[in-house]
Amino acid sequence: MGKPRTRISGADESAQRAENAEAPKIPHLFRRISELFAPHKAALITTVVLVLIGAALSVIPPLLTQRAFDDGLFPVGPDGDVTGPNLQVLTAIVGAMILVYVVSALLGVWQTYLTATIGNKVMGALRVRLFTHLQSMELSFFTRTKTGVIQSRLQNDVGGVASVLTNTVSSVLGNTVTVISAFVAMLILSWQLTVIALVLLPFMVIAQRRVGQVRARIAGKTQESLSEMTAITQETLSVSGILLSKSFTRQRSEIDRYADENQNQIRLQVKQQMTGQWFFAMVGIFMSAIPAIVYLVSGWLIAGGTADVTAGTIVAFTTVQARLLFPLMGLMRVALDLQTSSALFARIFEYLDLKPSITDAPGARDVAAGPALGRVEFDDVTFRYPDADDETRPTLDGVSFTIEPGQYAAFVGPSGAGKTTVSYLVPRLYEASDGTVRFAGDDVRDLRQESLISNIGIVSQETYLFHASIAENLRYAKPDATDAELEAAARAANIHETIASFPEGYATVVGERGYRLSGGEKQRIAIARVLLKDPAVLVLDEATSALDTISERVVQQALDDAARGRTTIAIAHRLSTVVSADVIFVIVAGRVVEKGTHAELVVSEGVYASLYRQQEERPVFEN
């Protein structure tokens, strides 16, 4: 029970809730989306003005078309007869129409630039906001969630709402104004034809709402599938994953697993794209048929003498009607996109709404410098991992000890005893369930996390190096470190000579997770990185357990040098690495059962002596 248990599914409770959540209500969705646009008020106002002007201009050409027909092409004389074209009037009207088109085009380009800029900035800010929020989450969140799932939230989900963020404001506003303007123009031209043109509109709205609900559900399943594909890719195409699949000849099964999920993704994508196509096909037929119906109704009205409908009125009305129905289609598509994207927004907002369980308390202070710096105390500490059953035995049960500044303290015991958990509680990566953990005399809950962690350096068994140069990996601890400081840290970690022997020296790229280096070389670079940080407390979590005997000796010497002059907490499986420790704590089943130096514990004939004899008789590694 020493380390957190990872669920095989990889999905934490919050992520599962997001995937199963119903799509949020559209008004609520609009409110949350609108909050994302708040920092861009000036650009939004400019966009609104451009949209209003563009929408108003879009109605002018149809009205000019009516005048072109009735006053320019087929003017009626005083006697009521149609006379020849009035070229002067026609020229003026055509000139006005061209001017409107030119102005509208220029405004359209400007508007597109603004909306694209605003939308992409909002999307970028949303992605950074989500990334920043995830950085604040406690360690347990990441132990219960697949890395691929988190990556999918950042990439697929945020990318999936890009069009909504980019086009929503201008589309909704522009189309709304255009619809209202066109409706008014149609009423001015002929109220009878307006009734005919809009009679089926309520049925279209109802159908669109139903289509949107179906597409929203499919969109949620599609994103879940994308998350799974991302997780499979991350797990199997990393260096560790590909090495595992090759060593167990499981490439075929991994390919099949990916192919199966890919087939599911294809099915969902096709289903999502086809959902509503019959609806839009019917709308298209309706839009295409309306002008013909208008011609027929106009004929009836003219023949019956019930309305004064001219050729110009008919042409202008059908033009305006097209300008009404296309924006209506646009509004329906926006509403449909919002309904479809609601599942994606639900997943994004679900993560943004997560509250870190470990935060700075109000008035939290920095770690104070002084003689107590480096002291670590556990006072009756009990701890259970967040996903553990309350009825199970706690990982740590009433643990108390004190490590004085500068001491080398080792924690040993059987696997699962709770040793690593101690190293997690000191930097407050996890919160004690009961009791108090103190650092430099202060309760860690009263200290700022950043200040606490900056005073603690951790070297773990699983060394993580970035796919970057050695120098860049070292400077992760201190970005402004000079070359001389890098070399000093490397010499202290007994790795400088090795680095210098590489053709590119400190510019050598180590490969993903440092796979171009040996285990011992990676560990010594990790030690150099911690030394560059120069922490008051050094935590060594089984830092040599994965190394062969020769590498262990070299790394252990580097660790001993690094520990000199600072408090050191060593979590050890090989007891040979801690025989020189100032104090050794033996943990069994979450409790400290023995304490003393190596010599004292060996002669006490307790748990430590038994473990030590077993390892002396049968060394853990003989390489």
ABEGO torsion letter per residue (X at the ends): XABBBBBAAGBBAAAAAAAABBBBBAAAAAAAAAAAAAAAAAAAAAAAAAAAAAAAAAAAAAAAAAAAAAAAABBBBAAGBBBBBBAAAAAAAAAAAAAAAAAAAAAAAAAAAAAAAAAAAAAAAAAAAAAAAAAABBAAAAAABBAAAAAAAAAAAAAAAAAAAAAAAAAAAAAAAAAAAAAAAAAAABAAAAAAAAAAAAAAAAAAAAAAAAAAAAAAAAAAAAAAAAAAAAAAABAAAAAAAAAAGAAAAAAAAAAAAAAAAAAAAAAAAABGAAAAAAAAAAAAAAAAAAAAAAAAAAAAGABBBBAAAAAAAAAAAAAAAAAAAAAAAAAAAAAAAAAAAAAAAAAAABBBABBBBBGBBBBBBEAABGBBBBBGBBBBBAABBAABBBABBGBBBBBBBGBBBBBBEBBGAGAAAAAAAAAGABBBABEBBBBGGBBAAABBAAAAAAABBBBBABBBBBBBBAAAAAAAABAABBAAAAAAAAAAAGAAAAAAABAAEAABBAEBGGAABBAAAAAAAAAAAAAAAGBABBBBBGAAAABBAAAAAAAAAAAAAAABGBBBBBBBABAAAAAABABBBBBBGGBBABBEBAAAAAAAGBAAAAAAAAAAABBABBX
